[in-house]
Amino acid sequence: MKMRELTCIGCPLGCSLQAEIEDGKVVNVTGNTCPRGKIYAEKECTNPTRILTTSIAVEGGSDAVVSVKTEKDIPKGKIMDALKILKAIKIKAPSKVGDIVVENILDTGVNVVVTRDVEEKEEIVLSKCS
């Protein structure tokens, strides 16, 4: 039997969890003060996932980059490949919160979306005074 110590992120308490793992399955979890701790420990020990947040380039926008994130968590093992895909992407302004940047990234069933608005860059026109 293998023991794994975790800090739960299921709620603000941050309980110190101990998970007993046998044959790749969590057989017991202790230290949790709410049911979310057990669920978190089981998931973290068998199929860890994360929400991915990063930024991508914007063409013609009021800002050069915009923040994006996965709508749900994706397998932790796919994070680096997802970052490579997103690094190569450049969107055109304007963009709005919730705009989909990549559908079903890496066949996870999860979309990557914009998390803040970016307006088009205003062109400054200078006129010659006489």
N, C-alpha and C positions, 0 to 999 in steps of 0.2 A: 504494500500500500504506500502511496505517495501523498505527502502533505504539501499544500500550497497556501501561502499567506497572501491575502489581498486586502486592499482598502476599497470598500464598496462606494460606488458613485451613483447608486440608485436613488438616494435622497440626500439631503444636506447633513445628515448625521455622520457620514463617513466611517461607518463601523469597520473594525478590524476583523476580517473573516479568516477562518481556517477551513479549507476544503480538503476532504479526503478523497483521493482519486484511486480507483481500482479498475484495471482493464480499460482505461480511457474514459471511464464514466465517473461522475461525481456521486459518491455514495453517502456523504454526510457533509453538512455545512454547519459551523458553529460561529458564534460571535455576532450574528445579525440580530437587530432589534425589531426588524419589520420583515414581511415576506419578500420584499424586493431584494434583500441581501442574498437569499438563497437562489433566486432567479438569476441575479447578476453573477454569482460565483459559478453556477452551472454553465452559463453562457460563456463567461470569460475563460473557463478551463477547457471547454470543448470546442467552441467556435467564436473566438474573440472578434469583435467588430468595433468600428469607430465611425463617427461622422467626420468626413474630410472637409476641412476649410482651407482655402488658399486664395490667391488672386490670379487674374488673367489679364492679358493686355487688351486695351481698348483703342480702336482706331477712330480718330475724329471726335474724341470725347472731351468733355471738360476736365476729365481726369485720365491719366495714362493707363491706369489699371482699375479693376473693379473686383470686389470680393465675391467669391462663389462658395457654395457648399453642396454636399450631397443632401438630398431630401431626407434620407434615412441613413442608418449606419450600413457600412459595407464591410466585407471580410478584411481583417487587419492585413492579411497577406497580399491584398490587392492594392493597398495604399500607394506604394511606390510606382506601380504601373499606371495607376490613375493620375498621379502627379505628372508623369511623363506625357501623358495624353493632354492634360490641361496646360502644360507649359507650352505646347505647340499651337495652342488656340489663341486667336485674336478675334474679338467680336467688334462689330461696328456700332457706334453710338447712334441713336440713344438706346439705352437699355433700362428696363424696369425691374424692380424686385419681383422675383418669381419667374422671369424669363428663363427658359430651358437652354442651357449651353450645350450639354451632352445628354442625349436620351440613353437610358439603360447602359450606363458606363460599365464596360468589361462584363457584359451579360449578367449584371447583378440585379437587374430589375429596378435600379435606382437612378434617378435623374440628377444631374448637377445643375443648380439654379443660381441666378444672380441674387445677391443679398442686399444690394442698394441701387438706387437709381443713378444713372450717369446721363447727363444731358449732352447734346451735341455742342461742340466747341463753337463759340461765337467768333465770327471773323471780324476783325477790327478793320474798318475802312477809314483810311486817312484821306482827307480832301485838302487840296491846295487852296489856301486863302489868298485872295488878291487884294 
